[in-house]
Amino acid sequence: MLRIENITYAVEGRPLFDGASAVIPDGHKVGLVGRNGTGKTTLFRLIRGELALETGTIALPRRARIGGVAQEAPASDVSLIDTVLAADTERAALMAEAETATDPIRIAEVQTRLADIDAWSAPARAASILKGLGFDDDEQLKPCSDFSGGWRMRVALAAVLFSQPDLLLLDEPTNYLDLEGALWLESYLAKYPHTVIIISHDRGLLNRAVGAILHLEDRKLTLYQGPYEQFARQRAENLAQAQAMAKKQEARRAHLQSYVDRFRYKADKAKQAQSRLKALARMQPISSPQEAALRAFTFPKPEEMSPPIIHLEGGVTGYGQTEVLKRLNLRIDQDDRIALLGKNGQGKSTLSKLLSDRLPLMAGRMTRSPKLRIGYFAQHQVDELYVDETPLDHLRRLRPGETPAKWRARLAGFGLGAEQAETAVGRLSGGQKARLSLLIATLDAPHMLILDEPTNHLDIESREALVEALTDYTGAVILVSHDMHLLTLVADRLWLVSDGSVKPFEGDLEAYRDFLLARDKPESPKPAEAKPKRASRDTVLALRAELRKCEERVEKLSEMHDKLAAKLADPALYADDKVSDLEVWNRKYAELKDAMERAETLWMEAQEKLDAVQAT
């Protein structure tokens, strides 16, 4: 159980928590929500003990392990699978000790503990997690240095999931996942055996993977039971009730104040006036919690163009001489809302770059409407803003002929007020940077807007504002996102990018989600007359190696068994002054027998697997 009691903490004099309390029972899955800047990440740091509380306590059971993704996996020569396996430090230490231990008793203890933690199935579990996060079998054997920072973040996530801490803290875990990875994570977390707290603005994740919402507002913590949609309804009811009470109280205060103002100096009414003045002083203001204002985006409207605005026939594109996408036969009209589906690496970004004229057409024919303007937003563009310049400086450079008032009006239309307009970009939040990038992408009133993961770093209210803006927008939208809520509300056509081409996906997003979740389940048994697929040479070699390990383990335990049996056969051990020693040796012998039974079971299972594949 995680117990947060009456905590207080401030950053640079700004209070983030003031008497905040909450209790999270063991095994609960909780979404931590609140406006950007309220202190959600700080709360994680306080729980991990990285920051010192001013007052209050945060308590966990003794020896409880806390895990989270602090930073990406290092760019080392260690393979992905070994990096993940090393995250279970107890298993790694025991495996290393098993290779060097010579004391029979210690060997028995190590083997027993390895069996208890199911150490021999660890490689399969690690591989399953890596596969769910987008790494195929070949990639799992490659070194971390072969992958970019975003992919190494996935490795770091896989490592902490594999280590299974008692309290798992995840801060925006879907920001570096694609839709497929995000859906897999939802399913995985729903079955996670321990406590999970997730900071997220992804409604899909908060609706399907958690059973409670911890809301941070006004420096307090409030735990709501149920997924996000239930929290949102209850929150709206609480707001309406608080606003109604505040309105009634304000009317009462006004009535009392009016009486005091009229009669406080009249002798016959002075006593009553003083009584009402004291009542006013005692009346505690009812704070009407303000829902974060829907910070709207204002997309400029382009002029209408004749359809289609883009027509592609037999298209081929890629990088250099490498063809990534082929057989592209696509049509886009100005009123299209298209979501691109498919695993990372299949070509969604490649198609986006082709459509935005950032990649050449290697073969085929593409027809564009004359004077077609395209706006392009990708996450990497947020990182390419000039960190030493203010948003006003960006617009001054991009629109030198406009007035400062016009620049400020444009920024305000994207939720960047007067203070943010004059703040260096390097000091803006991730969401504010994303807003500036979206403003720049739409500055020319594009006829088509290509958005690659636009919701990263946007809070829930800003995501809702983006949905409204895209709904009102009169141009075409090409959307890549892991946010199913956004895709569901915006997209009316689905294109699946896979196997080097792009095809319409027949079905809705729920059908696509079911397709993805079913894809990783074991296939149905084939008919008896179907010839089984022959196992690969690598599979046979791996099974033989596993069988040898099992045989060696049984041999080692058998040797220890003989030594312990000889020890227990020694009459000196049964002397009256050796009773306590005899109990210890008997316990060791029982543990060893148990370890031998488990080792023999694993040996037989390994032999059966090898026999099965060799029979095909």
N, C-alpha and C positions, 0 to 999 in steps of 0.2 A: 504494500500500500504506500502510495506517495501522499504525504501529508504536508501541505503548505499552510502555515499558521501565522497570520498577522504580520506579513512581511512588509518592510519599507525599504525602498531603494531609489536613489536619484542619480542622474547623470548630468554633470556640470550644473548642478543646482536645479535641474528640471526633474521633478518627481515623476517616476514611472509607476511605482507601487506605493500605496499608502494604506496599511492595514489590510492587505489582500490575503484571502484564505481560500483553500480548496482542498478536497480529498479525492484522490483517484484510486479506486479499489484495484487490486491485483487483476491482471488479465483484461482490463478494459482498453478499448480502442477509442481514443479521444482526439478530436480536431481542435486545435488552438487557433481561434480567429480574433480579429480586431483590426482596426485601421492601421495603415502603415505608420510606423514611428511610435506606436504605443508601448513597445517593449517586449514583443513576443520572443524575439531571438535573445534578448537580455534575460528573460525568464529561463530559457534553456541553459544559459551560461551560469545562472545562479543555481539551478538544479545540479549541474555538473560540478559545482564548487569552484568554478573559475573566477567568480566574483564574490566578494564578501558582503553579506547582508548588513544593513544598518540596524534593523531590528527584526524580530521574528525568527522563525525556524523553518527549515525544509528537511523533512525526515523521510528516510527510506529504510527498509529492513537491512539488518547487518549483512554484509557481503553481497548485497545486491549489485549486479553489474549494470552500468549505464553505457549505452552505445549510441553513436550518432555519426553522421558523415561530416567531419570537420573540414576536410580538404580532399582533393583528388588523389588517386593512387600515384605513387612516384613513377617517373619515367625510367624504370630500371630494366635490367635484362631478365628479370624474373617473369615467368609466364603468367598469364591471367589466372589460370586455374591454381597455380601454386601461391599466387598472391592472395587469393581468396581463402585457400586452405590454411595459410599462415595466420589468418585472422582469429582462428580458434587457438589461442595461445596454449591452453591446457593440452589439447590434442597434439599440437606441434611439439611441445616439450616432452610429452609421454612417448611419442613416436621416436624422437631422438634418443631418449633414455633407453627405449626398448632395444636399440641397436648396440648400446654400449654396456648395459647393466650386466654384472657377473654374479651378484648375490642372488641365490635362488629365491629367497623370500621376497626381495625387492622386485625381481622379475615377475613373480606371481602377482604382486600388488599392481604393477604396471599393466600387465595383461588383463587383470580383472577390471581395472578402471577403464581401459580402452574398450573392453566389451560393454561396460556400463554406459558409456557415452556414445556407443554405436559408431566407433571411430572408423570401422572398415567401410561403412557406407558413405563416409564423408565426401570422397571424390565425386560420387554420383550426385549427391545433394548440391555440391558446389557447382557442378556442371549444369544442373537443372536451373539454378538461380541465374547463372551467366547466360544461359540460353534464353530465359524469360526476359532478360534485359537486353537482348539483341545480339549476342555473340554466338556464332555457330561453332561447331566442333573444332574446325581448323583454327579459328581465331583464338580460341581458348588456350591453345598451345603457343601462341605468339607472345613475345615479351611486351610488357606495358609500354616500352619506349616506341613501339610501332603505332601507338594510338594518340589521337589529339587529346587536349585537356577535357573536352566534353565527354569523350568516351572513357577516359580514365576516371571521371566522376562516377560513371556507371560501375566501374570496377570497384571503386570505394564503397558504393552503395551495396553491391553484391557482397563485399567482404563483411560489412556490418550485419547484413541480413543473415549471412551464414553463421556468424558467431553467436547469434541469438541471445543478445543481452536481456536481462530481466526487465529493463526499462529502455525502450527504443525511442530516441528522439530524432525526428526527421523534420528538417527545415526546407520547405518547398522542394520535395524530392522529385516532382515531375518536371521541374524547370529544364532538366537536361535529358528528359526522356521524350520519345515520340509517342504517338497515340497507342501503338501496340505495347510499348514498354509500360506506359501508364496504366493500361487496362490489366496487364499482367500483375503489376504492383498492387492494384486494388484487390485482385483475387488473392494474392499472397498474404497481404496484411490482414485480410478478413479471417484467415486461418492461423495467423501468427499466435504462438502459444503463450506469449507474455504481454506485458503492458506496453502500449504504443501511444505516443503523443505526436501529432503531426501538425506542423504549421503549413497551411495550404490555403490557396484561393481557388482551388479547383473544386467546383460544386460536385462533379461526378465522384471524385475521390471521397469527399466529405459526406456524400450520400450513401455510398456503397461500402466503404471500408471502415467506417467508424460507427460507434453506437452512442456517442455523446459529444457535445460541443462545449469547450471551455472558452468563454467569452471574456476578453480583456477590454475593459472600457472604464473611463474615469478612475484609473489607477486601482480598480477592483477586479476580482475574478469571480465569474458566475458560471456554474456548471449546469448545463441543460441536458436532459436525457433525450436520446433520439438523434437521428441524422440531421444534416444541415437544413433540409426543407422544413422539418418539424421545428427546429430552432428558429428559423426565419419567421414562421407563423406565430410562435409563442412570443418572439421578440417584437413583432408588429403589434400583437395584442397588448404587451406590456407598455410599449411606447404610447399607444392610443390611450390606455388607462392612465399613464403618468401625465400625459398632456391634458387629459380631461380634468384630473385632480389639480394640476397646476393652474389650469384656467379657473376652476372653482375657487381655489385659494386666492388667486389674484383678484377675483371679484370681491371676495370677502375682505381682503386687505384694503382694497379701494373703498369699500363701504365704511370700514372702521376708520380709515384715514380721513375720509370726508367728514365723519362725525367729529373726530378730534379737531380738525381744522375749523369747523364751524363753532364748536362749543367750549374749547379748552380755556378760553378767557372769560367765559360767562360764569358768574358765581354759582348760579343754581344748577349748572350743568358740569362744573369743573371736575367734580368727583367722578361722574360717569365717564367724562373724557379721559381722565387720568387712568381709569380702569381699562378703557379701550386701548390707550397708549401702551400699557403694560402687556395687554393681549397681543398687540402688534409685535412687541419686542420678543415675546415668547414664541411667536409663530415661526417655526423653521421653514425656510423656503423649500418647496418641493422641486427638486431639480428635474426638469423634463429632458431626459437624455436625448440628444440629437442624433438621429441616424446620419451617417456620413452623407453629405450632400452628393447627389448624383452629378459627378463632375463630368459634364457632357463633352463629347468631342463634336466639333463642327466641321464636317467635311464639305468643301466647296463643290457645287454641282456643275458637272461638265455639260456642254451642249450635246444634243442627241445626234447620233451617227447612224447611218444605214447599216443593217445587219448583212453579213457577219462582220465583226470588227477584226477577227483573225480567223483564217481558214488554212489548215495545214493538211497537206496530202503527201503520204509516203515519206514523212519526215524522219531524218536521222540526225542525232546530235551527240556530242560527247566532249572529251577533252583531248586536245592534240590529235593523235591518230586513233585514240581509243573510242569506240562507239559505245555509248551508255544506253541510249534509247533509240529504238528502231520502229518502223511500221507505224508512225504517228499519223493518224487520220482524225483530226480534231476540228471542231468548230466552236467559236465563242461569240456570243451575242452580248450586247451591252447590258441586258437585263439578267445575265446569268449570275448565279451564286454557286460556285463549284468548290467542293472540298476535295483535296488530294489525299488519298489514303495509301498506305503501304509502309513497310518497314524502312527504317533509316538505311541509307545506302542503296536503295532501289532506284532512286532517280527523281524524287520529288523536287529537290532543290535544283537539279539539272533542268527539269522541265520549266521551273519558275524562271531560271536564268535565260533559257531559250525564248520564252514568251516575252521577257522584259528586254530582249536584245542584248543580253550580257554574254550569251554564247552563240556561236555561229551555227547555221543550219548546214550540216555536212552533205546532205543529200535530200531530195524531195523538193517540195514547193510550199512556200508560205506566203499567203496574201494578207496584207494588213490594210485597214482603212487609211486613206490619206489623212495626215494631221493627227493620227492616233497618239494620244499621250498616255503613258503608263506610269503609275506610281508603284514603287517597290520598297517593301519594308522587310528586313531580315534582322535577326538578333545581333549579328556581327556589326550591323550599322550603328547600333546603340554604342558599341565599344569604339567606334571610329569618330564619335563626336569630339570636338576640340575641348579637352577638359579644362583648359585655362581660360576659355571664353565663356561669356554668359549667353543665355538664349537670345538676348537682344543682339549680341555680337553676331550670332549665326544669321539672324534675319537681316542685319545690316549688310552682311556680305552677300547674301542671296537675293535680297530685294533692296538694292541701294537707292532706287528711285522713290521708295515709299517713305512716309513720314514716321517718326517714332510712335505717334499715336496709333498708326495702322499696325505697326509691329506688335505693340502691346495688345491691340484688339485680337490679332491672330493668336498670340500666346494665350490670352484669356479664353479663347474659343477651344483651347485644348487643355484647360484646367491649370495653366501656369499663370499664377497671379503676379502682382507687382513685385513681391519679395523674390519669388523664384526667377523672374525675368532678369534680375540683376545679380543673381548668384552664379558663381562659376560652375560649369557643368560638372566638374569633378566633385563638387559638394552636394549635388542633387541626388535624390534617391533613385533607385533603379526604375521605379514607376514614372518619375518625372522625366528621366532621360528617355524612356520609351515614348512618352507623350511628345517630347520634342522631335524625336525621330519620325513619329507618325505625322506630325505637322509638316516636316520637311518633305516627306514622301507624297503628301497630298497638296503641296503648295501650288502646283500648276493645274489644279482641278482635273486630275487624270480621268480618262474614260474607262480605264481598267486599273484596279488596285490589287496588287499581289502581296499578300501578307503571310510571312513565314514565321510562325510562333509569335504572334503579336501580344499575347497575354502574359508572357513571362514578366514578372515583377509588377503586374497590375493587380490591385486588390479587387475584391469581389464587386464593390460598387463601380469601380472603373471598368470592369469587364462588362457589367450590365450597360454602362454608358456606351461602350464600344458596340455592343449588340444593337442598341438604338440607333447609333450613328450609321452603322452598316445597313440597317433596315431602311433608313431614310435616303441613303446614298443612291444616286441614279446611274452609277457606272457598274461595270462588271466586277466581280470579286473572285479572286483565286485564293483559297485559304488552306494553309497548312497549320495544323494545331493539334496538341494533345488534349485540348479542352473540349470534351464531348458536349458540354452544355452550350458552348459557343457554336460549335458545328451544327448542333441540332436546331438552334434558333436561326442560324444564318443561311446554311447551305440548303439548296434544293436539288442539287445534282452531285453525285459522288463519282469520282474517277479513281480507279485502283491502279497504282503504279507498281508493277511487278514484272519479273522475267523479261526486262528490257523493253517493255512497251507500256501503253496506257490504254485501259479499257473502261467503259462505264461499269459501275458496280450495281447490279440489280438487287435492290433491297435498301432498307434504311440503315441508320447507324446502329440500331439495336441488333439488326441482323448481322452487321459486320462485327460487332462485339461478340455475339454468340459464335460466329465463324472463327474468330481469333482464339477464344477460350477453348473451343472444341478441337482446334488444330493441334494443340499440344497434348491432347489426351491419347491414350493408347488406341491404336486402330482396332476395329472389330476383327475377330478371327476370320481368316480367309476360308473359302470353301475347301473341303477335303481334297477335291481334285486339283486345286491350284498348287503348282509347284512352289515350294518355299524358296525364298531368296537365299542364295548362298552367302554365308558370312564372309566378310572381308578378311584378308590376311592379318591386318592390324588388329581386328577384333579377336581373332584366334590367339594371336601372340599375347594380347593383353590378358585374356582369360587364363592362358597358361602361366603367365607371370603371377597372376593372382592366386592360382592353385599352388604354385611353388611357395609363395609366402604363407599360405595356410598350412602347407605340409611342414614348413620350417617351424611355424608357431606351435603346432602339435608336438613335434619332436622335442622342442625346447621345454614345453610344459611336461612332457613325459619324463624327461630327464629329471626335472625338478620333483616330479611325483615320486620317482624312485628314491631320490635323496631324502625327501621328507618321510617316506615310508620307513627307510632305514633308521632315520632319527627317532621315529615313534616306536621302533622295535627295540631301542636301547633300554634295558631294564633300569639304568641309572635315572632315567627321566621320570620314573614312577616312584621315586623316593618321596617321603613325606614332605621334605623341605623343597621339593620341586613342583608342588601342585600348581602354583601360578604359572610356571613355565610350561607345564603340560597343557594348561588351558590355552595358552598362546599358540603352541604348536598345533593343537587340535583345530583351532580356529583357522590357522594358516592352511592346514590340510583341507579343510572344508572349502575355503575360498579357492584353493587350487583345483579341487575337483570340479567346482562350478565353472571356473575358467576353462578347464579342459573340455567340459561338455559343450560350452559355447564355441570353442575353437574347432571342435570336431564337427559341430553343426555347420559352421561356416565352410569348413573343408569339403563336406559332402555337397553343400549347395554349389560351391565353385566347381566341383567335379561334374555335377549334373548340368551346369551351364555349358561347360566345355563339351561334354558328351552331346548335348543338344545341338550345338552349332556345327560340330564335326559330322553329325549325322545328316546334315542338309547337303 
